[in-house]
Amino acid sequence: QVQLVESGGGLVQAGGSLRLSCAVSGSNFGSYFMGWFRQSPGNEREFVATIRWNGATTYYADSVKGRFSISRDRVSSTVYLQMNSLEVEDTAVYYCAAGRAITSTATSARAYSSWGQGTQVTVSS
């Protein structure tokens, strides 16, 4: 079982930056994908970015490519989401997730079995 705790959300103006952190604990997550998803009111949870814990393969949603960057620190067991050039449309609750996804399923929320509690990101115009 993997436990996830997000932090780093907040209020920022459009064009600004935030860095989200996800503290990972538990065991046997070496082969997992660690993903970030987001959900805004009235919308389904959507994929943002993911990284394979071993090997650091990354995938991004088209809407955040070039603006967001996902990384992981094995020493501190933390996954980061650096968000730059934020847009009002990025406003959502952001969730960290972990799961035994494979490449073809890594962008699907159904491939992730562990979820954090979420952190709110609000981008003002």
N, C-alpha and C positions, 0 to 999 in steps of 0.2 A: 504494500500500500504506500502511496506517495501523498504527502501533504504539501500544500501550496499556500503561500501567504503573499498577497500583492501589497505594494505600497507605491507612493509617488504620484498619485493622481492629484488633480487640483484644477484651479481656474487659471486660464491663460488667454491672452489676446491672440487673435488670428495672426499668423506669421511667427508666433513664438515657438518655444520648445519645451518638452517635458521628457523626463526619463522615468519609466516605470520599472519597478523591480519585483521579482518573484522569488521568494526564498523557498527552496526545495528541500524536503526532508523525507526520509524513508529509506527503502532499500530497493536494489535491483532495477534502478531506472537508467542504467547505462545505455541500454538499447532504445530508450524511449525517444519520441519526439516531444519537445516542449513548445507549446503553441500559445499564441495570444489571439483571443477572439474579442469581439465587442458587440454590445447590444444597446440600441437606443429605443426609446418608447415607441411601441407600435410596430417594431421591426423584429425580424428573426435575428438570432445570434449569427454573426458573420465572421468568417476567417479574416485575420489580419496578417499574421506571420507565424512561422514555425522554424525550429532548428532541431536537428538531431543531436542528442547529447554527446554521443561519440561520433566524431567526424565533422560536426558543425555544418552539415548540409542545411541550406536555408531556402525557404520559399516565402513569397510575399503575395498579398492580394494586389491586383493591378492598381487599385485606388491609392495604395500607399507606397508603391515602388518609387525609389528615389528620394523619399521623404522620411521613411521609417527604417530603422535598422535593428535587427534582433541579434543578441549575442548571449553567450553563457560563460560563467566563470566556474570552472570545476573546483577550484580551491574553496570558494565560499558557497558553492552549490546555489548559485543565483542565476536567474535568467533576466535579461534586461530587454527593454524595448525603448530605444531612443527615438523620439518623435520630433521631427523638425518641420518647419513650414506648416504648422498646424492650421487647419481650416475649420470653419464652423461645423461642417459636415462630419468632422472627426469626433464631435461630442457624443459620448456614450459611456456606459459602464464597460470597463475593460477587464477581461478574465484571463488568468493564466490557466493552462491546462497541460496535462501530461498523459501520454498513452502509448501503447505498443502499436503505433501506426506504421504503415509501410508507405513507401513513396507515393503510391497511387491514391492513398486515402488520407494523407497528411493534412489536407486542407479541409477535411470534413470533421465537424464537431463530434460526430458519432464514433470517431476513431479514438477519442480521448476519454479515459475512464476516471481521471481525477481532476477536480476543478477547485480553484480558489474562490474566495468570497466576492471578489470583484472590487474595483476601485474606480471612482467616478472621474472622468475627464470632461471638463467643460471648456469649450473654446468660444470666446465672445468676439463679436465683430467690432 
